[in-house]
């Protein structure tokens, strides 16, 4: 990718256009070219790397840094007829009152509670806190079921503390961004879908966009956007929902508009000025 002076290349400005007579289907695979965020005809953010089996939430950070693999099928399984949401309105009744290390907790033992938990777990596991040892341990302990957290912690440390991995995404050995740069790893849930609910267990799909990269003048990994759906397996333990497993797939991905990418300074100012959400739904 050819980068501009501000770290955002001209290829980030490209988009697909629907002709007035409807001859072009923007979602048709045959029409996808090598536009914004694409290399060699494949989306740059599509690839994922399996580290040690299914050990870590395959957030956009790993997909961004390790381009060259395949993605899971992320099967949603059987749909739950009782769950529904209005197409253009958010749903939900009230936020949780508890919290642990900045992560919402104390979710309701209900279908909506399971969806709320999954959305918030996606935010926590996809955030920049996963790149620092202390905060990563706190997130994993809070989000995963105890037995799963104990089994995953060592493998997660290997992934997020790997010098080669950190170097690829522009961070130092401690997970810090270079001076004058702002590291961005933020998950933005768009919606949730209850795949299965059986009282003590649940399966919830979370559709979200992910911002990932380094914001700042001269960045060689400018902040880019990707879209994913993660399906979380949850279990009701100690009066709260906990993660026991998950799958991930790309998309659904909307058609990009012909908006020019912001400058590195604008992006950095936005990330520092707009705080991410810690509670969803």
Secondary structure, 3 states (H helix, E strand, C coil): CCCCCCCCCHHHHCCCCCCCCCCCCCCCHHHCCCCCCEECCEECCCCCCCCCCCCCCCCHHHHHHCCCCCCCCCCCCCCCCCCCCCCCCCCCCCCCCEEECCEEECCCCCHHHHHHHHHHHHHHHCCHHHHCHHHHHHHHHHHECHHHHHHHHHHHHHHHCCHHHHHHCCECCCCCECCCCEEEEEEEEEEEEEEEECCCEEEEEEEEEEEEEEECCCCCCCCEEEEEEEEEEEEEECCEEEEEEEEEEECCCCCCCCCCCCCHHHHHHHHHHCCCCCCCC
